[in-house]
């Protein structure tokens, strides 16, 4: 709401003030408090109470924040066109020894397990969900952990945990919720495979096998919009390699 990332508790008078400000931002940033009170049919005291609900000590501070917000709206949000070369470069790297060795090591580890758990957050959570569905054709038990923070992990005793492999997906490799979740399984001798953008990250360091894909990161403000295509490709590639190893051993 305006420059806040949440909606404050507004009274009916506050709502009228808000509606006026939201539709007259360009004018309000230059108004005096009495002028705004007049335009909104309220009092200066009501304006001050409204400002405090927006985390401001007074009307002057509110106008400063409002003006910064106004300027941010005026700045065009641009995204780069899809760079196909980054994908073709990744596909080329996937044929090289480094990537192939990591895939083979991960597939060997998975072929020895009975249960596979996929975890991720943000856009990686979508790939984790897809990975569980894709792997369910190979493993009788492949599950997606939607919320690592609230998912109970204590029911995995040590003997059961040894037959578990957790596949963690994270672009940054630094998500605290996933790190905490992995630490529980590490203490119970579960295996960890991670698919991250770089092998130099905490999640990669916690893993038995890390498969990094190295693609340029992209952000819009606080949002990470780095492509998940390499992660998706790696999940499918890994699944097919596990299936091949299982067939070879049968």
C-alpha positions as CSV (number, residue, x, y, z in Angstrom):
1,X,0.0,0.0,0.0
2,X,1.8,3.1,-1.3
3,X,5.4,2.7,0.0
4,X,4.5,0.0,2.6
5,X,4.8,-3.7,2.0
6,X,1.7,-4.4,4.1
7,X,-1.7,-2.9,4.6
8,X,-2.1,-0.9,7.8
9,X,-5.3,-0.8,9.8
10,X,-7.1,2.1,8.4
11,X,-10.3,3.8,9.8
12,X,-13.0,5.1,7.4
13,X,-11.4,8.6,7.6
14,X,-8.0,7.1,6.9
15,X,-9.4,5.4,3.8
16,X,-10.7,8.6,2.5
17,X,-7.3,10.2,3.0
18,X,-5.6,7.3,1.4
19,X,-7.9,7.3,-1.7
20,X,-7.2,11.0,-2.3
21,X,-3.4,10.6,-1.9
22,X,-3.3,7.5,-4.1
23,X,-5.0,9.4,-6.9
24,X,-3.2,12.7,-6.4
25,X,0.3,11.7,-5.6
26,X,1.9,14.3,-7.9
27,X,0.0,17.1,-6.1
28,X,0.3,15.8,-2.5
29,X,4.1,15.7,-2.4
30,X,4.0,19.5,-2.7
31,X,1.0,20.2,-0.4
32,X,1.0,21.6,3.1
33,X,-0.7,19.6,5.8
34,X,-3.6,22.1,6.0
35,X,-4.1,21.9,2.2
36,X,-4.4,18.1,2.3
37,X,-6.8,18.3,5.3
38,X,-9.0,20.7,3.4
39,X,-9.0,18.5,0.2
40,X,-9.8,15.4,2.2
41,X,-12.4,17.1,4.4
42,X,-10.5,16.0,7.5
43,X,-8.3,17.7,10.1
44,X,-4.6,18.1,10.5
45,X,-4.8,15.7,13.5
46,X,-6.3,13.1,11.2
47,X,-3.5,13.6,8.7
48,X,-0.9,13.1,11.4
49,X,-2.5,9.9,12.7
50,X,-2.6,8.7,9.1
51,X,1.1,9.4,8.6
52,X,2.0,7.5,11.8
53,X,0.1,4.5,10.5
54,X,2.5,4.6,7.6
55,X,5.5,4.6,9.8
56,X,6.2,8.4,9.7
57,X,6.7,10.8,12.5
58,X,5.0,13.6,10.7
59,X,3.6,14.9,7.4
60,X,7.1,16.0,6.1
61,X,8.6,12.5,6.5
62,X,5.5,11.1,4.8
63,X,5.9,13.4,1.8
64,X,9.6,12.4,1.5
65,X,8.7,8.7,1.4
66,X,5.8,9.3,-0.9
67,X,8.0,11.3,-3.3
68,X,10.5,8.4,-3.4
69,X,7.7,6.0,-4.1
70,X,6.4,8.3,-6.9
71,X,9.8,8.4,-8.5
72,X,10.1,4.6,-8.3
73,X,6.8,4.3,-10.2
74,X,8.1,6.6,-12.9
75,X,11.2,4.4,-13.5
76,X,10.4,1.9,-16.2
77,X,10.9,-1.7,-15.3
78,X,13.0,-3.4,-17.9
79,X,13.9,-7.0,-18.4
80,X,16.4,-8.4,-20.8
81,X,15.1,-10.3,-23.7
82,X,15.7,-14.1,-23.4
83,X,19.3,-14.8,-24.2
84,X,19.2,-18.1,-26.0
85,X,23.0,-18.2,-26.0
86,X,23.0,-18.7,-22.2
87,X,20.9,-21.8,-22.7
88,X,22.9,-23.2,-25.6
89,X,26.1,-22.6,-23.6
90,X,24.7,-24.6,-20.7
91,X,23.6,-27.4,-23.0
92,X,27.1,-27.5,-24.4
93,X,28.6,-27.6,-20.8
94,X,26.3,-30.5,-19.9
95,X,28.2,-32.7,-22.4
96,X,31.5,-32.0,-20.7
97,X,33.3,-34.3,-18.3
98,X,32.6,-32.1,-15.2
99,X,28.8,-32.1,-15.5
100,X,28.7,-35.8,-16.6
101,X,30.7,-36.9,-13.7
102,X,28.4,-35.1,-11.3
103,X,25.3,-36.6,-13.0
104,X,26.8,-40.1,-12.8
105,X,27.7,-39.8,-9.1
106,X,24.2,-38.4,-8.3
107,X,22.5,-41.2,-10.3
108,X,24.6,-43.9,-8.5
109,X,23.6,-42.5,-5.1
110,X,20.0,-42.3,-6.0
111,X,19.9,-45.9,-7.5
112,X,20.8,-47.2,-4.0
113,X,17.9,-45.4,-2.2
114,X,14.3,-46.2,-1.6
115,X,12.8,-42.7,-0.9
116,X,13.6,-39.4,-2.7
117,X,12.5,-36.1,-1.2
118,X,12.6,-32.9,-3.3
119,X,12.8,-29.5,-1.6
120,X,13.0,-25.9,-2.9
121,X,11.7,-22.5,-2.2
122,X,10.4,-19.7,-4.5
123,X,10.5,-20.7,-8.1
124,X,12.8,-23.6,-7.2
125,X,9.9,-25.0,-5.2
126,X,8.0,-25.4,-8.5
127,X,10.9,-27.3,-10.0
128,X,11.0,-29.5,-6.8
129,X,7.3,-30.3,-7.2
130,X,7.8,-31.2,-10.9
131,X,10.9,-33.3,-10.0
132,X,8.9,-35.4,-7.5
133,X,6.3,-36.1,-10.2
134,X,8.9,-36.9,-12.8
135,X,10.8,-39.2,-10.4
136,X,7.6,-41.0,-9.3
137,X,7.8,-43.1,-12.5
138,X,11.2,-44.4,-11.3
139,X,10.8,-44.6,-7.5
140,X,7.8,-46.0,-5.7
141,X,8.3,-43.2,-3.2
142,X,9.3,-39.7,-4.5
143,X,7.8,-36.8,-2.6
144,X,7.9,-33.0,-2.7
145,X,8.3,-31.1,0.6
146,X,6.3,-27.9,0.0
147,X,7.4,-26.1,3.2
148,X,10.7,-27.2,4.7
149,X,10.2,-24.9,7.7
150,X,6.9,-26.6,8.9
151,X,7.5,-30.1,7.6
152,X,8.0,-32.6,10.5
153,X,11.3,-34.4,10.0
154,X,11.7,-36.0,13.4
155,X,9.7,-39.1,12.3
156,X,12.7,-40.2,10.1
157,X,14.6,-42.4,12.5
158,X,18.2,-43.3,11.7
159,X,17.5,-46.6,10.0
160,X,14.9,-45.1,7.8
161,X,16.9,-42.0,7.0
162,X,19.8,-44.1,5.6
163,X,17.5,-45.1,2.7
164,X,16.5,-41.4,2.0
165,X,18.1,-39.1,-0.6
166,X,17.1,-35.4,-0.4
167,X,17.4,-33.4,-3.7
168,X,17.6,-29.7,-2.8
169,X,17.0,-27.1,-5.5
170,X,18.2,-23.5,-4.9
171,X,19.6,-20.9,-7.3
172,X,21.6,-19.1,-4.6
173,X,22.4,-22.2,-2.6
174,X,22.0,-20.0,0.5
175,X,18.3,-20.5,1.7
176,X,18.4,-20.9,5.4
177,X,15.2,-23.0,5.7
178,X,16.7,-25.6,3.3
179,X,20.0,-25.5,5.1
180,X,18.3,-26.2,8.4
181,X,16.3,-29.0,6.8
182,X,19.3,-30.6,5.3
183,X,21.3,-30.5,8.6
184,X,18.7,-32.8,10.2
185,X,19.1,-35.5,7.5
186,X,22.9,-35.2,7.6
187,X,22.9,-36.1,11.3
188,X,20.9,-39.2,10.4
189,X,23.2,-40.3,7.5
190,X,20.8,-39.5,4.7
191,X,22.3,-38.6,1.3
192,X,22.0,-35.1,-0.1
193,X,22.1,-34.0,-3.8
194,X,21.8,-30.4,-4.6
195,X,21.2,-28.6,-7.9
196,X,22.4,-25.0,-7.6
197,X,23.7,-22.2,-9.8
198,X,27.1,-22.4,-8.2
199,X,29.1,-25.1,-6.3
200,X,30.4,-22.4,-3.9
201,X,27.4,-22.1,-1.6
202,X,26.4,-23.5,1.8
203,X,23.8,-25.9,0.3
204,X,26.4,-27.2,-2.2
205,X,28.9,-27.7,0.7
206,X,26.4,-29.8,2.7
207,X,25.7,-32.1,-0.3
208,X,27.2,-35.5,-1.1
209,X,26.9,-34.5,-4.7
210,X,26.3,-31.0,-6.1
211,X,25.4,-30.3,-9.7
212,X,26.0,-26.7,-10.5
213,X,24.7,-25.2,-13.8
214,X,26.3,-21.8,-13.8
215,X,23.9,-19.4,-15.6
216,X,23.7,-15.6,-15.3
217,X,21.5,-14.4,-12.5
218,X,18.7,-11.9,-13.0
219,X,16.8,-9.8,-10.6
220,X,14.0,-7.2,-10.7
221,X,14.2,-5.4,-7.4
222,X,14.1,-8.0,-4.6
223,X,12.8,-10.7,-6.9
224,X,15.1,-13.3,-8.4
225,X,14.0,-14.1,-11.9
226,X,17.0,-16.3,-12.8
227,X,16.0,-18.9,-15.4
228,X,15.0,-22.3,-14.0
229,X,15.6,-24.0,-17.4
230,X,19.0,-25.5,-16.4
231,X,17.6,-26.8,-13.2
232,X,14.6,-28.4,-15.0
233,X,16.9,-29.9,-17.6
234,X,19.2,-31.3,-14.9
235,X,16.2,-32.9,-13.0
236,X,15.1,-34.7,-16.2
237,X,18.6,-35.7,-17.2
238,X,19.2,-37.1,-13.8
239,X,16.0,-39.0,-13.7
240,X,16.7,-40.7,-17.0
241,X,20.2,-41.6,-15.9
242,X,18.9,-43.2,-12.7
243,X,16.4,-45.2,-14.7
244,X,19.2,-46.4,-17.0
245,X,21.4,-47.5,-14.1
246,X,18.4,-49.3,-12.5
247,X,17.8,-51.1,-15.7
248,X,21.4,-52.1,-16.1
249,X,21.5,-53.6,-12.6
250,X,18.2,-55.5,-13.0
